[in-house]
Amino acid sequence: MTEALSVTTVVVGDRLPWPDDGSSAAAKGPFDESAIYHSGAKHPCEIRKISALGVTVASQIAPALGDKVMVELATGQRPAGKIAWSDGGELGVRFDDSIDVIALLNRKLVSQTPERRTMPRLEVRCLAHLKCGENFLPGMLRNISSGGVQLEGTDMPAVGAYVSVFVEGLNIPSGEVIWSKGELIGIELLEELSWTSIIPWVRGTVRKVPE
């Protein structure tokens, strides 16, 4: 039986990885398993979203706001931070010092077997254009993975439409709109987007994404 891929999201750019009204609420797992250190004790947790500035984890512990913690990462690092918020079993940790997201992505890729190596889900904000039939529509890319993208914009195509997404510096295969919610649409790509294409794009994007 094939193991399900993690839906832990890596946030690109200098933004805090707090939950929003986008994809994170719909994600059901599995997530990256990890550990959080609080008051000298190690506790299991799941990493929901992570960025250079912080991390959202699911954990059974109930620390107070401002408590000092450390979170174990795939790179072996344990960045220190403080509890910024807590809600329903989720905790937001703001790191004391920013981490290297590119190094984290590389480590996650290396940990996978070559035949199953796929890019983690990335949350990013950059301009995009959508081609549907003869129409070109502006939009905002919200997240991207090896199998799909999420776009935000007005008058987006309906579910079932076949579309092409254009983003500067990245060649994205065509795909099909498989869900729509308000101004958000989810597009399943007809071909897998290679991690060898995404990593160089992320390197160039990480310094340009608006906060």
N, C-alpha and C positions, 0 to 999 in steps of 0.2 A: 504494500500500500504506500502510495506517494505521500510524503510528509507535507502538510500544508505550509505555504510560505508565510513568513511573518508579515504582519501589516503595520508594524511599528513605523512611524513616520519620522523622517529626518527633515528638519526645517532649515532651508537654505537662507542665508542672510542673517543680519544682526537683529533678529526678532525673538521674542520669548515664545516658547512652544505651548502656549496655553490653549485649551479647547475653544473652538468657535462653532459657528453654525454650519461648518463645512463637512468634510469627510470623517473627521474623528468620531463624531457622535454615532455614525452608522457603522463604524468598524467594530467587528465582533471578535477579532483575534484570528489566529494566535499572535501574541506579542512576544518580543524578546524578553526572556527571563533574565533577571539580574538580582542585585542585592542592594539594600539601603542600610547604612550604618547610623544608628541613633543611640545616644547615651551609652556608647561603648559596646552595643550589641548589634549583631548582624541579623537582618530580617529579609526574607524573600520579597521580591517585587517584580512587576512587569513594567517595561518601558513603553509608554504609549506614544509619546512624541519627545524629540530631543533636538536642540539647536546648540549653537556655540554659547548661548547665554544661560541655558537652563534645561530642565527636563520635567515632563509630566509622567508620574509613575502611579501604578495601582498597588496599594499596599494595605495590610491589615493594621498597621500601627497608626496611632493618633497623636502625633507630635503637636506642640503648640506653634502658633505662628511665630516666626523668628528663630525657632530652634535650629541648631547647627546639625547638619547631616553630611554624609558622603554617599555617593552613588557609584556603584561599580559599573564600568563600561567594558565593551568588547575589546578595547585596546589594552585592558589591564589597568588603566588609570582609575583613580577614585577621587574625582574632583569634589572639593568641599563646597558647601552652599548653605543657604538658609531656606526654611519653609516659607513660601510666599502666600500660599493659600491651600485649603483642603476642602474637599466636597465629595461626599458619597464614596469614600474609599479611594479617591484620587488625591494626589499631592502634587503641588507645584514647587519645584526647587529652583531657586535662582543661584547660579554658580557664583562663587567669589571671583573667579578668574575664568575667562572664556576658554573653551576647548577648541581643538582642531577638528572641524567636521569632516574635512577631506580625509584625514587620517582614520577617522571612525568609519567612513564609507569604505575605504580601502581594506580595513580590517574585516569588515562584514563580508566583503566580496571574497577575500582570501580564505575565510572560514568555510565557504561553500565548496562543494566538489565542482570541478571544472564543467562537467556536463549539466549541472543544475545551477550554474552561477547566474543570478539575476539581480538587477538593481533594486535596492530597497525603495519604498515609496518616498518620494521627495515632495515636500510642501514648498512652493516657491511662488513669487509674485513677479510676473513679467508679461509684457504685451504679447499678444498673439493675434493671428488672423485665421478665420475659419472659412473654408470654401465649401459651399453646399450648392450643387448644381451650378448655376451661373452667378450666384451671389457670393460676395466676399463680405464677411462680417467681422468687426473688431471685437476683441474679447480680452480677458485677463486669465492667463494660465495660473491655476491655483495649486494643482499637484500633478505629478507625473510618476509613472512607474514603467517597468518593462512591458506591461500589458495594456496600459491605458492612461488617459489623461482626464483631468477635470478642468472645465472652463467656466468662466462667469461672464455674462454679457446680456444685453437686451435682444429680444427677438431671436433667441437661439433655436436651432432646428428641433423638430419633434423626435421622439423616440422612434427608432427604425431608420432614420436618415443616414445615408453614407456621406462622410465628410472627410476633408483634408485639413490638417492643422499646420500652420506655418509659424515657426518661432525662429528668430534670428540665431544663426549659428548651430541649429540642430535640425537634422533631417528626420521628421516624424512620419512613420507609415500612415496610410489612410486608415479610417476606422468607421465604426457604426455607433450612433448614439443609443445607449442602452438604458439610460435613466435621465429623468429631468425633474428638478425641484426648484421652483421659483426661477431665478436667473442662473441657476447652476445646471450644467449637464455633465454626464459621464460618458466618455467615449472609449469603447473597447477597440484596441488596435488590431488590424487584420494580420499584422506580422509583429513579432516581438521586437521591441526597441533594445538594441544591444547596450550593455553596460559600458562597452568600450567607446560608444558614442556619447553616452551621458556624462561620464566622468570628466572628459576635457571641457564639456560645456559647463558643468558645474564649477570647475576651476575658474572659468572666465566670468561666470555669473555671480559667484559669491561676493565679489567686490562691487557689483553693480545693482544688486537687488535693493529697492528702496525699503527703508524701515517701516 
